[in-house]
Amino acid sequence: MRMNETEKELVEMVLSGRTEAFEPLVTPYRQPLLALATRLTRNREEALEVAQEALLRAFRSLVRYDVSRSFRNWLFQIAANEARDRFRKGTREKAALENAAREEPAWTSPEAGRDRLETRSGILRSLDVLSPREREVFILRDLEELDIKETARALGCSSISVRVNLSSARRKLRQAIRDNAPHLEEGR
């Protein structure tokens, strides 16, 4: 996915000194960026910090942005790097996965909402079985729907590494769901 013309114009405006153009450039990506950060950190407060820092880094690094790349994927790469840096530094706090589950919109019926929250909570709890790299790959590829090459670029690794980690993550998640949330498999 390449950058569209509007995004190119906004980038050029920011680079020419019209910094107010940065806001409309990133506005469409704020929610997806926060969702990604929430999935990576599994902590709403930490996710807000990661997303904010990713936007600041993007603003400071815009001069080095390659307009032939997807702006969304570039932002995701910055956010993934920020989350990884925080994890490595040990600043990541333990958080209840229910924080992410509570962020759901209103549903058509209370039962549907409870079922969806239960399913989401079961899946998110199952992410604990993954290594940090497997979790990043799974989230970017399967939840954010980046393709293999985009995921590899976002994480700064090879496509083969993405495939290996994705295969391992899916296998571990299937087993974790079988072990911890068999009710999620019933609809198969």
C-alpha positions as a LaTeX table, in Angstrom:
\begin{tabular}{lrrr}
\hline
Residue & $x$ (\AA) & $y$ (\AA) & $z$ (\AA) \\
\hline
Met1 & 0.00 & 0.00 & 0.00 \\
Arg2 & 1.60 & 3.23 & $-1.15$ \\
Met3 & 1.06 & 6.70 & 0.17 \\
Asn4 & $-1.87$ & 8.52 & $-1.42$ \\
Glu5 & $-1.62$ & 11.98 & $-2.98$ \\
Thr6 & $-3.25$ & 13.76 & $-0.04$ \\
Glu7 & $-0.74$ & 12.22 & 2.34 \\
Lys8 & 2.13 & 13.22 & 0.05 \\
Glu9 & 0.88 & 16.80 & $-0.01$ \\
Leu10 & 0.54 & 16.89 & 3.77 \\
Val11 & 4.06 & 15.48 & 4.23 \\
Glu12 & 5.44 & 18.12 & 1.88 \\
Met13 & 3.57 & 20.83 & 3.78 \\
Val14 & 4.99 & 19.68 & 7.12 \\
Leu15 & 8.50 & 19.47 & 5.67 \\
Ser16 & 8.17 & 22.99 & 4.28 \\
Gly17 & 7.47 & 24.30 & 7.78 \\
Arg18 & 3.67 & 24.13 & 7.97 \\
Thr19 & 3.62 & 21.89 & 11.02 \\
Glu20 & $-0.16$ & 22.22 & 11.41 \\
Ala21 & $-0.47$ & 19.82 & 8.45 \\
Phe22 & 0.84 & 16.98 & 10.63 \\
Glu23 & $-2.46$ & 16.68 & 12.51 \\
Pro24 & $-4.62$ & 15.87 & 9.44 \\
Leu25 & $-1.85$ & 13.54 & 8.23 \\
Val26 & $-1.96$ & 11.36 & 11.34 \\
Thr27 & $-5.62$ & 11.71 & 12.37 \\
Pro28 & $-6.83$ & 8.68 & 10.33 \\
Tyr29 & $-4.15$ & 6.54 & 12.02 \\
Arg30 & $-4.61$ & 7.55 & 15.67 \\
Gln31 & $-7.12$ & 4.80 & 16.55 \\
Pro32 & $-5.35$ & 1.98 & 14.65 \\
Leu33 & $-2.04$ & 3.09 & 16.18 \\
Leu34 & $-3.52$ & 3.04 & 19.69 \\
Ala35 & $-5.13$ & $-0.36$ & 19.02 \\
Leu36 & $-1.77$ & $-1.74$ & 17.88 \\
Ala37 & 0.01 & $-0.28$ & 20.91 \\
Thr38 & $-2.66$ & $-1.72$ & 23.21 \\
Arg39 & $-2.24$ & $-5.17$ & 21.73 \\
Leu40 & 1.55 & $-4.99$ & 21.94 \\
Thr41 & 1.76 & $-3.66$ & 25.48 \\
Arg42 & $-1.48$ & $-5.20$ & 26.83 \\
Asn43 & $-1.77$ & $-2.11$ & 29.03 \\
Arg44 & $-3.99$ & 0.84 & 28.10 \\
Glu45 & $-1.88$ & 3.47 & 29.89 \\
Glu46 & 1.36 & 2.16 & 28.42 \\
Ala47 & $-0.30$ & 1.98 & 25.01 \\
Leu48 & $-1.24$ & 5.65 & 25.19 \\
Glu49 & 2.39 & 6.51 & 25.93 \\
Val50 & 3.67 & 4.28 & 23.12 \\
Ala51 & 1.23 & 5.77 & 20.60 \\
Gln52 & 2.08 & 9.33 & 21.67 \\
Glu53 & 5.82 & 8.67 & 21.48 \\
Ala54 & 5.37 & 7.02 & 18.07 \\
Leu55 & 3.63 & 10.16 & 16.78 \\
Leu56 & 6.38 & 12.37 & 18.21 \\
Arg57 & 9.07 & 10.19 & 16.65 \\
Ala58 & 7.22 & 10.23 & 13.34 \\
Phe59 & 7.06 & 14.02 & 13.42 \\
Arg60 & 10.77 & 14.32 & 14.21 \\
Ser61 & 11.72 & 11.70 & 11.60 \\
Leu62 & 9.40 & 12.82 & 8.81 \\
Val63 & 12.31 & 14.19 & 6.83 \\
Arg64 & 13.66 & 10.60 & 6.56 \\
Tyr65 & 10.29 & 9.09 & 5.58 \\
Asp66 & 10.33 & 7.27 & 2.22 \\
Val67 & 7.15 & 8.32 & 0.38 \\
Ser68 & 7.23 & 5.12 & $-1.67$ \\
Arg69 & 6.26 & 3.25 & 1.53 \\
Ser70 & 2.90 & 3.09 & 3.23 \\
Phe71 & 2.61 & 5.87 & 5.83 \\
Arg72 & 0.42 & 3.61 & 8.01 \\
Asn73 & 3.01 & 0.84 & 8.01 \\
Trp74 & 5.77 & 3.33 & 8.77 \\
Leu75 & 3.83 & 4.57 & 11.82 \\
Phe76 & 3.18 & 0.97 & 12.88 \\
Gln77 & 6.89 & 0.23 & 12.60 \\
Ile78 & 7.71 & 3.18 & 14.84 \\
Ala79 & 5.08 & 2.09 & 17.38 \\
Ala80 & 6.31 & $-1.52$ & 17.37 \\
Asn81 & 9.87 & $-0.33$ & 17.91 \\
Glu82 & 8.77 & 1.92 & 20.78 \\
Ala83 & 6.83 & $-0.91$ & 22.43 \\
Arg84 & 9.79 & $-3.25$ & 22.00 \\
Asp85 & 12.18 & $-0.65$ & 23.47 \\
Arg86 & 9.96 & $-0.19$ & 26.50 \\
Phe87 & 9.69 & $-3.94$ & 26.97 \\
Arg88 & 13.46 & $-4.36$ & 26.78 \\
Lys89 & 14.05 & $-1.57$ & 29.26 \\
Gly90 & 11.76 & $-3.26$ & 31.73 \\
Thr91 & 9.38 & $-0.30$ & 31.98 \\
Arg92 & 6.43 & $-2.34$ & 30.82 \\
Glu93 & 4.03 & $-2.88$ & 33.72 \\
Lys94 & 1.84 & $-5.91$ & 34.18 \\
Ala95 & $-1.75$ & $-5.06$ & 33.23 \\
Ala96 & $-5.04$ & $-6.90$ & 33.23 \\
Leu97 & $-6.07$ & $-7.94$ & 29.73 \\
Glu98 & $-9.60$ & $-6.93$ & 30.62 \\
Asn99 & $-8.56$ & $-3.29$ & 30.08 \\
Ala100 & $-8.46$ & $-3.95$ & 26.35 \\
Ala101 & $-11.63$ & $-6.05$ & 26.49 \\
Arg102 & $-13.56$ & $-3.23$ & 28.18 \\
Glu103 & $-12.86$ & $-0.92$ & 25.25 \\
Glu104 & $-15.53$ & $-2.63$ & 23.14 \\
Pro105 & $-18.39$ & $-0.63$ & 21.59 \\
Ala106 & $-22.03$ & $-1.17$ & 22.51 \\
Trp107 & $-23.57$ & $-4.34$ & 21.09 \\
Thr108 & $-26.99$ & $-5.18$ & 19.75 \\
Ser109 & $-27.78$ & $-7.34$ & 22.77 \\
Pro110 & $-26.22$ & $-7.86$ & 26.19 \\
Glu111 & $-25.67$ & $-11.54$ & 25.39 \\
Ala112 & $-23.83$ & $-10.77$ & 22.14 \\
Gly113 & $-21.68$ & $-8.24$ & 23.96 \\
Arg114 & $-20.83$ & $-10.70$ & 26.75 \\
Asp115 & $-20.03$ & $-13.45$ & 24.24 \\
Arg116 & $-17.78$ & $-11.14$ & 22.26 \\
Leu117 & $-16.01$ & $-9.89$ & 25.41 \\
Glu118 & $-15.53$ & $-13.47$ & 26.62 \\
Thr119 & $-14.11$ & $-14.53$ & 23.27 \\
Arg120 & $-11.83$ & $-11.49$ & 23.07 \\
Ser121 & $-10.64$ & $-11.98$ & 26.66 \\
Gly122 & $-9.89$ & $-15.65$ & 25.98 \\
Ile123 & $-7.86$ & $-14.82$ & 22.91 \\
Leu124 & $-6.00$ & $-11.97$ & 24.60 \\
Arg125 & $-5.19$ & $-14.19$ & 27.62 \\
Ser126 & $-3.86$ & $-16.77$ & 25.19 \\
Leu127 & $-1.36$ & $-14.23$ & 23.84 \\
Asp128 & 0.61 & $-14.73$ & 27.08 \\
Val129 & 1.98 & $-18.00$ & 25.69 \\
Leu130 & 3.79 & $-16.14$ & 22.89 \\
Ser131 & 7.28 & $-14.71$ & 22.96 \\
Pro132 & 7.44 & $-10.93$ & 22.41 \\
Arg133 & 8.47 & $-11.42$ & 18.75 \\
Glu134 & 5.73 & $-13.98$ & 18.10 \\
Arg135 & 3.18 & $-11.62$ & 19.69 \\
Glu136 & 4.36 & $-8.70$ & 17.50 \\
Val137 & 4.20 & $-10.79$ & 14.34 \\
Phe138 & 0.78 & $-12.25$ & 15.18 \\
Ile139 & $-0.70$ & $-8.85$ & 16.02 \\
Leu140 & 0.67 & $-7.08$ & 12.95 \\
Arg141 & $-0.13$ & $-9.92$ & 10.54 \\
Asp142 & $-3.37$ & $-11.42$ & 11.81 \\
Leu143 & $-4.98$ & $-8.61$ & 13.79 \\
Glu144 & $-3.77$ & $-5.51$ & 11.94 \\
Glu145 & $-3.83$ & $-7.43$ & 8.63 \\
Leu146 & $-0.45$ & $-6.31$ & 7.30 \\
Asp147 & 0.92 & $-8.68$ & 4.68 \\
Ile148 & 4.11 & $-10.67$ & 5.27 \\
Lys149 & 6.42 & $-8.11$ & 3.62 \\
Glu150 & 4.80 & $-5.17$ & 5.44 \\
Thr151 & 5.10 & $-7.02$ & 8.75 \\
Ala152 & 8.77 & $-7.78$ & 8.04 \\
Arg153 & 9.45 & $-4.11$ & 7.25 \\
Ala154 & 7.59 & $-2.93$ & 10.33 \\
Leu155 & 9.64 & $-5.23$ & 12.57 \\
Gly156 & 12.93 & $-4.87$ & 10.72 \\
Cys157 & 13.28 & $-8.58$ & 10.02 \\
Ser158 & 13.07 & $-10.94$ & 7.06 \\
Ser159 & 9.89 & $-12.34$ & 5.54 \\
Ile160 & 11.12 & $-15.81$ & 6.49 \\
Ser161 & 11.41 & $-14.73$ & 10.13 \\
Val162 & 7.84 & $-13.42$ & 9.98 \\
Arg163 & 6.57 & $-16.70$ & 8.53 \\
Val164 & 8.43 & $-18.81$ & 11.12 \\
Asn165 & 7.24 & $-16.67$ & 14.05 \\
Leu166 & 3.70 & $-16.49$ & 12.70 \\
Ser167 & 3.51 & $-20.26$ & 12.28 \\
Ser168 & 4.84 & $-20.78$ & 15.79 \\
Ala169 & 2.46 & $-18.16$ & 17.23 \\
Arg170 & $-0.58$ & $-19.69$ & 15.55 \\
Arg171 & 0.39 & $-23.19$ & 16.73 \\
Lys172 & 0.91 & $-22.01$ & 20.33 \\
Leu173 & $-2.35$ & $-20.03$ & 20.29 \\
Arg174 & $-4.35$ & $-22.99$ & 18.99 \\
Gln175 & $-2.95$ & $-25.13$ & 21.79 \\
Ala176 & $-3.54$ & $-22.43$ & 24.43 \\
Ile177 & $-7.14$ & $-22.04$ & 23.29 \\
Arg178 & $-7.64$ & $-25.81$ & 23.38 \\
Asp179 & $-6.19$ & $-25.94$ & 26.90 \\
Asn180 & $-7.62$ & $-22.76$ & 28.44 \\
Ala181 & $-10.70$ & $-21.81$ & 26.46 \\
Pro182 & $-12.15$ & $-24.91$ & 24.75 \\
His183 & $-15.50$ & $-23.15$ & 24.39 \\
Leu184 & $-13.87$ & $-20.91$ & 21.75 \\
Glu185 & $-13.24$ & $-23.95$ & 19.55 \\
Glu186 & $-16.83$ & $-25.16$ & 19.59 \\
Gly187 & $-17.79$ & $-23.09$ & 16.55 \\
Arg188 & $-15.14$ & $-24.70$ & 14.33 \\
\hline
\end{tabular}
